[in-house]
Amino acid sequence: MPLFRGPRPSTKPGVEPVPKQKRMRMRNRGELDEDGAVVSLTQLCLLSLADNMKEVWVKDYAENYLDQYCFRHIMGPFNILPGELVEELTSLLCSRKKLSRAALHLLLVPQLRGLSLASCPGLATAALCTLIAARCQSLSSLDLSGAQQLSSQVQSDMLSCLPALRSLSLAGTPCDRRVIRTLAHRCPALRHLDVSRCHFLSPAALLPLGGGAFSSPRSPDGPSGSSCPRASTSPSCASSSYLDPSSSSSPSSSSSSSSSSPTLPPLPLSSLLALDIGFGEEEGDPAAAAAYLLLSLPCLERVAMEGLVQAFRFIHLRDFSLTEAFTSREGVLSLENVWRERRLRQEKDRRRRKGAAPVDEEEEEDTRRWWEVYKSESEEGTEDTSGDEELSCLQDHEQRRRKESRGGTDDGSGREVRKSGDNSLTLSLKEVQGLSASLETVGQLCPNICSISLDVDHEEDRGGRSQGSLIAAGLQTWSGQLRSLSIRYPGPLADLLPALRVVSFTLVSLTLEDFKTSPHTPLLEVIQACPKLRDLHIQAVPPTTPQEEEGEGEGGDRDLPSLPHLCSLTLNFAYEHSKMRPVMSWWSLKRALVCLLSGSPLLEKVSLVAVPCPLNPVLLDVLYRTIWKLRHHQNQGADSPHLPPLPLGRVKHLSLARTNVSMNTVKLILETCKRIKYLDLSCCWEISQLDYERFRCSKNLTLVWT
């Protein structure tokens, strides 16, 4: 097994060892971090490793071994580091675009617990996946988002050797049914899964995540072959009686679905993201698959899937007639059986917490006894049909008694219809993405939601009720607890203002997309309605008609609202790529920009793209306020030792693409805002190439200009 260490200084007699400072780029002494504190020794060491990775630490391996040999295991210079430091070093190299194939080979050490290649997906190859499977079998977090070159076979072979995985992201990869089945068999501890934008993955392919017996001949009988040992049973959270025929209220259907293949317990998933995946065979497949997973995953708290609105209706009304063909085709338990088992276990847990006796134990025991009698008679070959008729009558009576105990009735066709007052079944969801304006059903099933994402169609007919009123009525359920809200709405912003006021007291993150603006759009009212925001992201359509320049009102800034906790601000407007300059159609936006930039001293990330008003005077106004506060503080001397929060004083990432910002303003920004690491000036028509050449080599600054 080869050993790769950093080169050591010569120790021959009479030969002076070359000082390390001559060979390695060293950090400046007394360097401070972004908060003004002295950088820790550990961080300085990691920065030094990152700076000298190519020239020192991987040079020998890259030149002499990387392409000539294929080592399954390597004792390199990073094997002695704790896994946390190796993970931090890998992340540092990724953020600086310095992670190479050779460095990654040496960083794949057995103690590594987390690996993210989302920012450099090109490094994720089939050969690398083989190394991950061999060296890093204790990985608990893996992110391969965007690795389109990884086939499903390669993914399955790697994942079958990672039984400790708790978080996995395969977004934008060729993940398919084979990979999902591998996860269900080999990764029993998985808590987070992201398969968004996996277009080879159908909604039905996600069913193994919820456990069950899969007898469909079109799906493989198990995961791809692998030499890795089979994973142990899943944690207690995933243990479920859904798949036990003796506990089901319909033993015959359960037995038939599990007779051809062994059943799997559901994974303990708390987060499942599966938006923009492939299509199903039938139109209703996404809703049926979503309903199955909502009921069969007991730990699920965060979900993003297609068909959630219809799935919530199925569960709320307990009408699964439209899903019977789907479950029969896929060879899984009917949703009626899954619903019953979920409700039974929920009721047991509730009574156990209250110290009461478990619910329906006698009924369960009776059903099991009848089922055992029926099986014994079948095995003995009894031809007397009277026993079957008696058993059928007993089962019909038992089902009617359970319906009455749940407050339901029979509609005459054998299907149970739940009464409107029966709200016994609730889901533990806290974050839901991909809903519409109608939220009444969601509110009754999911009372604990604290984050929600809505995709609202402005043209949708709602019986005369406006979309804003529908959203406001639906959000009333979570008033006082909702912390994050995202709305895509192709209508005027004024329609959403009543809904925002419903949840404004607790809202800390707000995303508004695709809404139409005008010179009278109430953006200041939105800011005033949500004073606790930490993240504000707006993507809007600019006004279509130009607005005449407005005069500066005297004392206009005194009563402006502020967002003192805001850390991230995005205000991007749609634009035509053929036109560099946006139309200055919203001059009154300047007051809102001054309000956001000067009244949010904790801002760290700001993006202002294609703003339809002159941005340069706004920035100058905010910068002058910063300079005035700084000079005022300096004049105070020892009487004021702590520097007050300054506008733009904490900004690290600043994007001003397609705005009229000038080079003089850019210079003032760099002189005043000392923490800026990234500055985007793309398509800024007041910036020339000569100006760009002067600043592109600035230390610790990434400058983008086109």
C-alpha positions as CSV (number, residue, x, y, z in Angstrom):
1,M,0.0,0.0,0.0
2,P,1.7,3.3,-1.1
3,L,2.3,6.0,1.4
4,F,2.0,9.6,0.4
5,R,3.3,12.3,2.7
6,G,4.2,15.9,2.2
7,P,7.9,16.4,1.1
8,R,10.3,16.8,4.0
9,P,13.3,19.1,4.1
10,S,16.7,17.5,3.4
11,T,18.6,16.2,6.4
12,K,22.0,15.4,4.7
13,P,25.1,16.6,6.7
14,G,26.2,20.0,5.6
15,V,23.1,20.8,3.7
16,E,20.9,23.6,5.1
17,P,17.2,22.5,5.1
18,V,15.1,24.8,2.9
19,P,12.9,26.9,5.2
20,K,9.2,25.9,4.8
21,Q,8.3,29.6,4.2
22,K,10.3,29.4,1.0
23,R,8.3,26.6,-0.5
24,M,4.8,27.2,0.8
25,R,2.6,30.3,0.6
26,M,1.9,31.4,4.1
27,R,-1.0,33.4,5.4
28,N,-0.3,36.9,6.8
29,R,0.4,37.0,10.5
30,G,-2.4,38.5,12.6
31,E,-5.0,37.8,10.0
32,L,-8.6,38.5,11.1
33,D,-11.7,36.6,10.1
34,E,-14.8,38.2,8.6
35,D,-16.1,39.2,12.0
36,G,-12.9,41.0,13.0
37,A,-11.7,38.2,15.4
38,V,-8.3,36.5,15.2
39,V,-8.4,33.4,13.0
40,S,-8.0,30.2,14.9
41,L,-4.9,28.1,14.5
42,T,-7.0,25.2,13.0
43,Q,-8.5,27.5,10.4
44,L,-5.1,28.9,9.5
45,C,-3.8,25.4,9.0
46,L,-6.7,24.5,6.7
47,L,-6.2,27.7,4.7
48,S,-2.6,26.9,4.3
49,L,-3.4,23.3,3.2
50,A,-5.9,24.7,0.6
51,D,-3.4,27.3,-0.7
52,N,-0.6,24.7,-1.1
53,M,-2.7,21.7,-2.1
54,K,-1.6,21.5,-5.7
55,E,2.1,22.4,-5.4
56,V,2.8,20.4,-2.2
57,W,0.3,17.9,-0.9
58,V,-0.9,16.2,-4.0
59,K,2.0,16.9,-6.4
60,D,3.8,13.6,-6.0
61,Y,0.6,11.5,-6.3
62,A,-0.7,13.5,-9.3
63,E,2.5,13.2,-11.2
64,N,3.5,9.6,-10.5
65,Y,0.5,7.6,-9.5
66,L,-2.9,9.2,-10.4
67,D,-3.2,8.0,-14.0
68,Q,-0.7,5.1,-13.8
69,Y,-2.3,3.1,-11.0
70,C,-5.6,2.4,-9.4
71,F,-5.3,2.0,-5.6
72,R,-8.3,0.8,-3.7
73,H,-6.8,2.2,-0.5
74,I,-4.2,4.9,0.1
75,M,-2.3,6.0,3.3
76,G,-2.0,9.6,2.4
77,P,-1.2,12.8,4.3
78,F,-4.8,13.3,5.4
79,N,-5.4,9.9,7.0
80,I,-4.4,11.2,10.4
81,L,-6.8,14.1,10.4
82,P,-10.2,13.8,12.1
83,G,-13.1,13.3,9.7
84,E,-14.6,16.8,10.6
85,L,-11.4,18.5,9.5
86,V,-11.2,16.5,6.2
87,E,-14.8,17.5,5.5
88,E,-14.1,21.1,6.2
89,L,-11.0,21.1,4.0
90,T,-12.9,19.5,1.2
91,S,-15.6,22.1,1.5
92,L,-13.0,24.9,1.5
93,L,-11.4,23.6,-1.6
94,C,-14.8,23.3,-3.4
95,S,-15.7,26.9,-2.5
96,R,-12.3,28.1,-3.9
97,K,-12.6,26.0,-7.0
98,K,-9.4,24.2,-6.1
99,L,-10.6,20.7,-5.6
100,S,-8.9,18.4,-8.1
101,R,-9.2,14.7,-8.9
102,A,-5.9,14.0,-7.2
103,A,-6.8,15.9,-4.1
104,L,-10.2,14.2,-3.9
105,H,-8.5,10.8,-4.1
106,L,-6.4,11.6,-1.1
107,L,-9.3,13.1,0.9
108,L,-11.4,10.0,0.7
109,V,-10.4,8.6,4.1
110,P,-12.3,6.1,6.2
111,Q,-13.1,8.6,8.9
112,L,-14.9,10.9,6.5
113,R,-18.6,11.4,7.4
114,G,-19.8,14.0,5.0
115,L,-19.0,14.6,1.3
116,S,-20.5,17.2,-1.0
117,L,-19.6,17.5,-4.7
118,A,-22.6,19.7,-5.6
119,S,-20.4,22.6,-6.6
120,C,-18.1,20.4,-8.7
121,P,-20.2,17.6,-10.1
122,G,-17.8,16.9,-12.9
123,L,-15.5,15.2,-10.4
124,A,-18.1,12.6,-9.6
125,T,-17.2,9.7,-12.0
126,A,-17.8,5.9,-11.9
127,A,-14.2,5.4,-10.7
128,L,-14.7,7.8,-7.9
129,C,-17.9,6.1,-6.8
130,T,-16.0,2.9,-6.6
131,L,-13.4,4.5,-4.3
132,I,-16.2,6.0,-2.1
133,A,-17.8,2.6,-1.7
134,A,-14.5,1.0,-0.8
135,R,-13.0,3.7,1.5
136,C,-15.9,5.7,3.0
137,Q,-18.4,3.1,4.1
138,S,-19.1,5.2,7.2
139,L,-20.5,8.2,5.2
140,S,-23.6,9.7,6.8
141,S,-24.1,12.5,4.3
142,L,-23.5,12.5,0.5
143,D,-24.4,15.1,-2.1
144,L,-23.9,14.2,-5.8
145,S,-26.3,16.8,-7.2
146,G,-25.9,17.5,-10.9
147,A,-23.7,14.5,-11.6
148,Q,-25.4,13.6,-14.8
149,Q,-22.7,11.2,-15.9
150,L,-23.4,8.7,-13.1
151,S,-25.5,5.8,-14.4
152,S,-28.1,4.2,-12.2
153,Q,-26.1,1.0,-12.0
154,V,-23.0,3.0,-10.7
155,Q,-25.2,4.8,-8.1
156,S,-26.8,1.5,-7.0
157,D,-23.4,-0.3,-6.6
158,M,-22.0,2.6,-4.5
159,L,-25.1,3.1,-2.3
160,S,-25.3,-0.6,-1.5
161,C,-22.0,-0.2,0.4
162,L,-23.1,2.8,2.4
163,P,-25.4,1.5,5.1
164,A,-24.8,4.5,7.4
165,L,-26.2,7.1,5.1
166,R,-28.6,9.5,6.7
167,S,-28.6,12.3,4.1
168,L,-28.4,11.8,0.3
169,S,-28.9,14.2,-2.6
170,L,-29.1,12.8,-6.1
171,A,-30.9,15.9,-7.6
172,G,-30.4,16.2,-11.4
173,T,-28.8,12.7,-11.8
174,P,-30.0,9.7,-13.9
175,C,-31.5,8.1,-10.7
176,D,-34.2,5.6,-11.4
177,R,-36.3,2.8,-9.8
178,R,-33.2,0.6,-9.3
179,V,-31.5,3.2,-7.1
180,I,-34.6,3.7,-5.0
181,R,-34.9,0.0,-4.4
182,T,-31.3,-0.1,-3.4
183,L,-31.9,2.6,-0.8
184,A,-34.9,0.7,0.5
185,H,-32.8,-2.4,1.0
186,R,-29.4,-1.1,1.9
187,C,-29.8,2.3,3.6
188,P,-32.1,1.7,6.6
189,A,-31.0,4.9,8.5
190,L,-31.8,7.3,5.6
191,R,-33.5,10.5,6.9
192,H,-33.1,13.0,4.0
193,L,-33.5,12.2,0.3
194,D,-33.4,14.7,-2.6
195,V,-34.2,13.3,-6.0
196,S,-35.5,16.5,-7.6
197,R,-35.1,16.8,-11.4
198,C,-34.5,13.1,-11.8
199,H,-36.4,12.7,-15.0
200,F,-35.8,8.9,-15.3
201,L,-37.6,8.4,-12.0
202,S,-41.4,7.9,-12.1
203,P,-43.7,8.6,-9.2
204,A,-44.4,4.9,-8.7
205,A,-40.7,4.2,-8.4
206,L,-40.7,6.0,-5.1
207,L,-43.0,3.5,-3.4
208,P,-40.3,1.2,-2.0
209,L,-39.3,4.1,0.3
210,G,-42.6,3.6,2.2
211,G,-42.1,-0.2,2.5
212,G,-44.2,-2.9,1.1
213,A,-44.1,-6.0,-1.0
214,F,-43.3,-5.4,-4.6
215,S,-44.5,-8.1,-7.0
216,S,-44.5,-6.0,-10.2
217,P,-42.6,-8.0,-12.8
218,R,-41.3,-4.7,-14.4
219,S,-39.2,-3.8,-11.4
220,P,-36.2,-5.9,-10.3
221,D,-36.6,-8.3,-7.5
222,G,-34.0,-6.6,-5.4
223,P,-31.2,-4.2,-5.5
224,S,-28.3,-4.6,-7.8
225,G,-25.8,-7.2,-6.9
226,S,-23.1,-6.2,-4.5
227,S,-20.5,-7.7,-2.3
228,C,-21.4,-5.4,0.5
229,P,-23.2,-7.0,3.4
230,R,-27.0,-6.5,3.7
231,A,-27.9,-3.6,5.9
232,S,-29.5,-4.2,9.3
233,T,-33.1,-3.6,10.1
234,S,-34.3,0.0,10.2
235,P,-34.6,2.1,13.3
236,S,-37.6,2.0,15.5
237,C,-39.1,5.0,13.9
238,A,-39.5,3.0,10.7
239,S,-40.9,-0.1,12.3
240,S,-44.4,-0.4,11.1
241,S,-47.2,-2.9,11.1
242,Y,-48.6,-1.7,7.7
243,L,-47.1,-4.7,6.0
244,D,-48.1,-7.4,8.5
245,P,-51.0,-9.4,7.2
246,S,-52.1,-10.3,10.7
247,S,-52.5,-6.6,11.7
248,S,-54.3,-5.5,8.5
249,S,-58.1,-5.1,8.4
250,S,-58.1,-6.8,5.0
251,P,-56.0,-9.9,5.4
252,S,-56.7,-11.3,2.0
253,S,-55.5,-8.3,0.1
254,S,-52.4,-8.0,2.3
255,S,-51.5,-11.6,2.0
256,S,-51.8,-11.5,-1.8
257,S,-49.6,-8.5,-2.1
258,S,-46.9,-9.9,0.1
259,S,-46.9,-13.5,-1.1
260,S,-44.6,-13.1,-4.0
261,S,-41.8,-11.0,-2.4
262,P,-40.6,-10.2,1.1
263,T,-42.0,-7.0,2.7
264,L,-39.8,-4.1,3.5
265,P,-40.2,-1.7,6.5
266,P,-40.6,2.0,5.6
267,L,-37.5,4.1,5.7
268,P,-37.3,6.7,8.6
269,L,-37.4,9.6,6.1
270,S,-38.1,12.9,7.6
271,S,-37.4,14.8,4.4
272,L,-38.3,13.8,0.8
273,L,-37.8,16.2,-2.1
274,A,-39.0,14.8,-5.4
275,L,-40.2,17.8,-7.6
276,D,-39.8,17.8,-11.4
277,I,-39.3,14.1,-11.8
278,G,-40.5,11.8,-14.6
279,F,-44.1,11.2,-15.6
280,G,-46.3,8.3,-14.5
281,E,-48.0,5.7,-16.7
282,E,-51.4,7.2,-15.8
283,E,-52.4,10.8,-15.1
284,G,-53.3,10.1,-11.5
285,D,-50.0,8.3,-10.6
286,P,-48.3,11.3,-8.9
287,A,-51.2,11.9,-6.5
288,A,-51.6,8.2,-5.7
289,A,-47.9,7.8,-5.1
290,A,-47.8,11.0,-2.9
291,A,-50.8,9.7,-0.9
292,Y,-49.1,6.3,-0.3
293,L,-45.9,7.9,0.9
294,L,-47.6,10.4,3.1
295,L,-49.4,7.6,4.9
296,S,-46.6,5.0,5.0
297,L,-43.7,7.3,6.1
298,P,-44.4,7.9,9.8
299,C,-41.5,10.3,10.4
300,L,-42.0,12.5,7.3
301,E,-41.8,16.2,8.2
302,R,-40.7,17.8,4.9
303,V,-42.0,16.9,1.5
304,A,-41.9,18.3,-2.0
305,M,-43.8,16.2,-4.6
306,E,-46.1,16.6,-7.5
307,G,-49.8,15.8,-6.9
308,L,-49.8,16.7,-3.2
309,V,-53.0,18.7,-3.4
310,Q,-55.0,15.7,-4.7
311,A,-53.2,13.4,-2.3
312,F,-54.3,15.5,0.7
313,R,-57.9,15.4,-0.6
314,F,-57.7,11.6,-0.9
315,I,-56.6,11.3,2.7
316,H,-58.9,13.9,4.1
317,L,-62.0,12.5,2.5
318,R,-60.8,8.9,2.9
319,D,-61.8,8.2,-0.7
320,F,-59.2,6.0,-2.3
321,S,-61.3,4.6,-5.1
322,L,-59.3,6.5,-7.8
323,T,-56.1,4.9,-6.5
324,E,-57.1,1.2,-6.5
325,A,-55.9,0.6,-10.1
326,F,-52.5,2.2,-9.2
327,T,-51.9,0.1,-6.1
328,S,-53.0,-3.1,-7.8
329,R,-50.7,-2.4,-10.8
330,E,-47.7,-1.7,-8.5
331,G,-48.4,-4.6,-6.2
332,V,-48.6,-2.7,-2.9
333,L,-51.2,-2.5,-0.1
334,S,-54.3,-0.5,-0.9
335,L,-54.4,3.0,0.5
336,E,-57.4,2.1,2.5
337,N,-55.4,-0.5,4.4
338,V,-52.5,1.9,4.8
339,W,-54.8,4.6,6.1
340,R,-56.3,2.2,8.7
341,E,-53.0,1.1,10.0
342,R,-51.7,4.7,10.2
343,R,-54.7,5.8,12.1
344,L,-54.6,2.8,14.5
345,R,-51.0,3.4,15.4
346,Q,-51.5,7.1,15.8
347,E,-54.4,6.4,18.2
348,K,-52.3,3.9,20.1
349,D,-49.5,6.5,20.5
350,R,-51.9,9.1,21.6
351,R,-53.4,6.9,24.3
352,R,-50.0,5.7,25.4
353,R,-48.9,9.3,25.9
354,K,-52.1,9.9,28.0
355,G,-51.6,6.7,30.0
356,A,-54.8,5.1,28.7
357,A,-55.3,1.6,27.5
358,P,-54.4,0.9,23.8
359,V,-57.2,1.3,21.4
360,D,-58.9,-1.5,19.5
361,E,-56.8,-4.2,21.1
362,E,-59.8,-6.5,21.4
363,E,-60.8,-5.9,17.8
364,E,-57.3,-6.6,16.7
365,E,-57.2,-9.8,18.6
366,D,-60.5,-10.9,17.2
367,T,-59.4,-10.2,13.6
368,R,-56.2,-12.1,14.2
369,R,-58.1,-15.1,15.7
370,W,-60.5,-15.2,12.7
371,W,-57.6,-15.0,10.3
372,E,-55.7,-17.9,12.0
373,V,-58.9,-20.0,11.9
374,Y,-59.3,-19.2,8.2
375,K,-55.7,-20.1,7.4
376,S,-55.8,-23.4,9.3
377,E,-59.0,-24.5,7.5
378,S,-57.4,-23.6,4.2
379,E,-54.3,-25.6,5.0
380,E,-56.4,-28.6,6.0
381,G,-58.2,-28.5,2.7
382,T,-61.7,-28.2,4.3
383,E,-64.4,-28.0,1.7
384,D,-67.2,-26.9,3.9
385,T,-68.1,-23.4,2.8
386,S,-70.2,-22.6,5.8
387,G,-67.0,-21.6,7.7
388,D,-66.1,-19.2,4.9
389,E,-69.6,-17.7,5.0
390,E,-69.5,-17.3,8.8
391,L,-66.0,-15.7,8.6
392,S,-67.2,-13.3,5.9
393,C,-70.2,-12.3,8.0
394,L,-68.0,-11.8,11.1
395,Q,-65.6,-9.7,9.1
396,D,-68.4,-7.5,7.6
397,H,-69.8,-7.0,11.1
398,E,-66.4,-6.1,12.4
399,Q,-65.8,-3.6,9.6
400,R,-69.2,-1.9,10.2
401,R,-68.4,-1.6,13.9
402,R,-65.0,0.0,13.2
403,K,-66.6,2.5,10.8
404,E,-69.2,3.5,13.4
405,S,-66.4,3.9,16.1
406,R,-64.6,6.2,13.7
407,G,-67.7,8.2,13.0
408,G,-68.1,7.0,9.4
409,T,-70.9,5.5,7.5
410,D,-71.3,3.2,4.5
411,D,-72.5,4.8,1.3
412,G,-74.2,1.6,0.1
413,S,-71.4,0.6,-2.3
414,G,-69.1,-0.8,0.4
415,R,-66.9,2.3,0.6
416,E,-66.7,4.1,3.9
417,V,-67.5,7.8,3.9
418,R,-66.0,9.7,6.8
419,K,-68.1,12.3,8.6
420,S,-66.9,15.9,8.5
421,G,-66.2,16.0,12.2
422,D,-63.7,13.1,12.1
423,N,-60.3,14.7,12.3
424,S,-58.5,11.9,14.1
425,L,-55.8,11.3,11.4
426,T,-53.1,14.0,11.3
427,L,-49.8,14.1,9.5
428,S,-46.6,15.3,11.2
429,L,-45.5,17.5,8.2
430,K,-43.8,20.8,9.0
431,E,-42.6,21.9,5.6
432,V,-44.6,21.4,2.4
433,Q,-43.7,22.5,-1.2
434,G,-45.9,22.5,-4.3
435,L,-49.4,23.4,-3.1
436,S,-52.1,25.6,-4.6
437,A,-54.2,28.4,-3.1
438,S,-56.8,26.0,-1.6
439,L,-55.3,25.1,1.8
440,E,-58.3,24.1,3.9
441,T,-57.7,20.3,3.5
442,V,-54.0,20.8,4.2
443,G,-54.7,22.8,7.4
444,Q,-56.9,20.0,8.8
445,L,-54.4,17.2,8.1
446,C,-51.2,19.1,8.9
447,P,-51.7,21.5,11.8
448,N,-47.9,21.8,12.6
449,I,-46.7,23.3,9.3
450,C,-44.2,26.1,9.8
451,S,-42.9,26.4,6.1
452,I,-45.0,26.3,3.0
453,S,-44.6,26.9,-0.7
454,L,-47.5,27.8,-3.0
455,D,-47.8,27.7,-6.8
456,V,-50.9,29.7,-7.6
457,D,-52.5,30.1,-11.0
458,H,-53.9,33.6,-11.5
459,E,-56.3,32.4,-14.1
460,E,-57.8,29.6,-12.1
461,D,-61.6,29.9,-11.4
462,R,-62.4,29.8,-7.7
463,G,-66.1,30.5,-7.8
464,G,-65.7,34.3,-7.6
465,R,-63.3,34.3,-4.6
466,S,-59.9,36.0,-5.3
467,Q,-56.7,34.1,-4.9
468,G,-55.5,36.4,-2.2
469,S,-58.6,35.7,-0.1
470,L,-58.2,32.0,-0.6
471,I,-54.6,32.1,0.5
472,A,-55.4,34.3,3.5
473,A,-58.1,32.0,4.7
474,G,-55.9,28.9,4.3
475,L,-53.0,30.5,6.2
476,Q,-55.2,31.3,9.2
477,T,-54.6,27.7,10.4
478,W,-50.9,28.4,10.9
479,S,-51.1,32.0,12.1
480,G,-48.6,32.4,14.9
481,Q,-46.4,29.6,13.8
482,L,-45.5,29.9,10.1
483,R,-41.9,31.0,9.7
484,S,-41.3,30.5,5.9
485,L,-43.6,31.4,3.0
486,S,-42.9,31.1,-0.7
487,I,-45.5,32.1,-3.3
488,R,-45.4,32.0,-7.1
489,Y,-48.3,34.2,-8.2
490,P,-48.5,35.8,-11.7
491,G,-50.8,38.6,-10.5
492,P,-50.4,42.0,-8.7
493,L,-48.6,42.0,-5.4
494,A,-51.5,43.9,-3.8
495,D,-53.6,40.7,-3.9
496,L,-51.1,38.9,-1.6
497,L,-51.0,41.7,1.0
498,P,-53.9,40.4,3.2
499,A,-52.4,36.9,3.2
500,L,-49.0,38.3,4.3
501,R,-50.6,40.2,7.2
502,V,-52.1,37.0,8.5
503,V,-48.7,35.4,9.2
504,S,-46.5,38.5,9.4
505,F,-45.9,38.3,13.1
506,T,-43.8,35.1,12.9
507,L,-42.5,35.2,9.3
508,V,-38.7,35.2,9.0
509,S,-38.4,34.0,5.3
510,L,-40.4,35.3,2.4
511,T,-40.1,34.4,-1.3
512,L,-42.3,36.1,-3.9
513,E,-42.0,35.1,-7.6
514,D,-43.4,36.1,-10.9
515,F,-45.8,38.8,-9.7
516,K,-46.5,41.8,-11.8
517,T,-45.4,45.3,-10.7
518,S,-46.5,48.8,-11.4
519,P,-45.5,52.2,-10.1
520,H,-48.0,51.7,-7.3
521,T,-47.0,48.2,-6.2
522,P,-47.1,48.3,-2.3
523,L,-43.6,47.0,-1.7
524,L,-43.2,49.3,1.3
525,E,-46.4,47.9,2.8
526,V,-45.0,44.4,2.5
527,I,-41.8,45.4,4.3
528,Q,-43.8,47.1,7.0
529,A,-46.1,44.0,7.4
530,C,-43.1,41.6,8.0
531,P,-40.7,43.3,10.4
532,K,-39.0,40.1,11.5
533,L,-37.8,38.9,8.1
534,R,-34.3,37.5,7.8
535,D,-34.5,36.4,4.2
536,L,-36.4,38.3,1.5
537,H,-36.3,37.0,-2.1
538,I,-38.3,38.8,-4.8
539,Q,-38.4,37.9,-8.5
540,A,-40.8,40.1,-10.4
541,V,-41.9,41.4,-13.8
542,P,-41.1,45.1,-14.1
543,P,-43.8,47.6,-15.0
544,T,-44.6,47.7,-18.7
545,T,-45.1,51.4,-19.0
546,P,-42.3,53.9,-18.2
547,Q,-42.8,56.2,-15.2
548,E,-41.8,59.8,-15.1
549,E,-39.1,60.8,-12.7
550,E,-40.4,61.8,-9.3
551,G,-39.0,64.7,-7.3
552,E,-37.4,64.0,-4.0
553,G,-39.9,64.6,-1.2
554,E,-38.7,66.5,1.8
555,G,-38.3,64.3,4.9
556,G,-39.4,61.3,2.8
557,D,-37.1,58.9,4.5
558,R,-38.1,59.6,8.1
559,D,-41.1,57.2,8.3
560,L,-39.6,54.4,6.2
561,P,-39.9,50.9,7.7
562,S,-36.9,48.9,8.4
563,L,-35.9,45.2,8.6
564,P,-33.2,45.1,11.3
565,H,-32.9,41.3,11.2
566,L,-32.6,41.0,7.4
567,C,-29.5,38.9,6.3
568,S,-30.3,38.0,2.7
569,L,-32.0,40.3,0.1
570,T,-32.8,39.4,-3.5
571,L,-34.7,41.8,-5.8
572,N,-34.4,40.5,-9.3
573,F,-36.5,41.6,-12.3
574,A,-37.1,39.9,-15.5
575,Y,-35.3,41.3,-18.5
576,E,-34.7,40.7,-22.2
577,H,-31.3,39.3,-23.0
578,S,-31.1,41.3,-26.2
579,K,-31.4,44.6,-24.3
580,M,-28.6,45.5,-21.8
581,R,-30.5,48.4,-20.2
582,P,-33.8,47.8,-18.4
583,V,-36.6,50.4,-18.9
584,M,-36.6,52.9,-16.0
585,S,-40.3,52.3,-15.3
586,W,-40.5,52.4,-11.5
587,W,-38.8,55.5,-10.1
588,S,-40.7,55.2,-6.8
589,L,-38.8,51.9,-6.1
590,K,-35.8,54.1,-5.0
591,R,-37.5,54.7,-1.6
592,A,-38.0,51.0,-1.0
593,L,-34.4,50.3,-1.9
594,V,-33.1,53.0,0.4
595,C,-35.3,51.5,3.1
596,L,-34.0,48.0,2.6
597,L,-30.3,48.8,2.3
598,S,-30.0,51.5,5.0
599,G,-32.4,49.9,7.5
600,S,-30.9,46.4,7.4
601,P,-27.4,46.5,8.9
602,L,-27.1,42.7,9.1
603,L,-27.2,42.2,5.4
604,E,-24.6,39.7,4.1
605,K,-25.9,38.8,0.7
606,V,-27.5,41.3,-1.7
607,S,-28.7,40.7,-5.3
608,L,-30.2,43.6,-7.3
609,V,-30.5,42.6,-10.9
610,A,-32.1,44.6,-13.7
611,V,-33.7,47.1,-11.3
612,P,-36.1,49.3,-13.2
613,C,-34.9,52.5,-11.5
614,P,-31.5,54.4,-11.2
615,L,-29.6,52.3,-8.7
616,N,-26.4,54.4,-8.6
617,P,-27.8,57.4,-6.6
618,V,-29.5,54.9,-4.2
619,L,-26.1,53.2,-3.4
620,L,-24.4,56.6,-3.0
621,D,-27.1,57.7,-0.6
622,V,-26.6,54.5,1.5
623,L,-22.8,54.7,1.4
624,Y,-22.7,58.3,2.5
625,R,-24.8,57.4,5.5
626,T,-22.3,54.6,6.3
627,I,-19.4,57.0,6.0
628,W,-21.2,59.6,8.2
629,K,-21.9,57.0,10.9
630,L,-18.3,55.8,10.8
631,R,-16.8,59.3,11.2
632,H,-19.3,60.1,13.9
633,H,-18.1,57.0,15.8
634,Q,-14.5,57.9,15.3
635,N,-15.2,61.4,16.7
636,Q,-16.7,59.8,19.8
637,G,-13.3,58.3,20.7
638,A,-13.1,56.2,23.9
639,D,-16.7,57.2,24.9
640,S,-18.0,54.7,22.3
641,P,-15.8,51.6,22.1
642,H,-18.2,49.5,20.1
643,L,-18.8,50.3,16.4
644,P,-22.6,50.6,15.7
645,P,-24.1,48.5,12.9
646,L,-23.4,50.2,9.5
647,P,-25.5,49.9,6.3
648,L,-23.8,47.4,4.0
649,G,-21.1,46.9,6.6
650,R,-21.5,43.1,6.7
651,V,-22.1,42.4,3.0
652,K,-20.0,39.6,1.6
653,H,-21.8,38.8,-1.7
654,L,-23.1,41.7,-3.9
655,S,-24.7,41.4,-7.3
656,L,-25.5,44.6,-9.3
657,A,-25.9,43.1,-12.7
658,R,-27.7,45.2,-15.4
659,T,-27.8,48.3,-13.4
660,N,-26.4,51.8,-13.9
661,V,-23.8,51.6,-11.1
662,S,-20.7,53.6,-11.9
663,M,-17.0,52.8,-11.3
664,N,-16.7,55.6,-8.7
665,T,-19.5,54.0,-6.8
666,V,-17.8,50.6,-7.0
667,K,-14.6,52.1,-5.6
668,L,-16.6,53.6,-2.7
669,I,-18.2,50.3,-2.1
670,L,-14.9,48.5,-1.9
671,E,-13.4,51.2,0.4
672,T,-16.4,51.2,2.8
673,C,-17.5,47.6,2.8
674,K,-14.4,45.7,3.9
675,R,-16.0,42.2,3.9
676,I,-17.0,41.9,0.3
677,K,-15.7,38.7,-1.3
678,Y,-17.8,38.6,-4.4
679,L,-19.0,41.4,-6.7
680,D,-21.0,40.9,-9.9
681,L,-21.1,43.8,-12.3
682,S,-22.3,41.8,-15.4
683,C,-23.8,44.0,-18.2
684,C,-23.3,47.2,-16.1
685,W,-23.1,49.7,-19.0
686,E,-21.3,52.4,-17.0
687,I,-18.3,50.0,-16.3
688,S,-15.7,49.7,-19.0
689,Q,-13.2,46.9,-19.7
690,L,-10.4,49.2,-18.5
691,D,-12.1,49.7,-15.2
692,Y,-12.6,46.0,-14.9
693,E,-8.9,45.3,-15.5
694,R,-7.9,47.6,-12.7
695,F,-9.9,45.7,-10.1
696,R,-10.1,42.1,-11.2
697,C,-6.8,41.2,-9.5
698,S,-7.8,42.7,-6.2
699,K,-6.9,40.5,-3.3
700,N,-9.6,38.3,-1.7
701,L,-12.2,39.6,-4.2
702,T,-14.0,37.8,-7.0
703,L,-15.1,40.3,-9.6
704,V,-17.4,39.3,-12.4
705,W,-17.9,41.6,-15.5
706,T,-19.1,40.9,-19.0
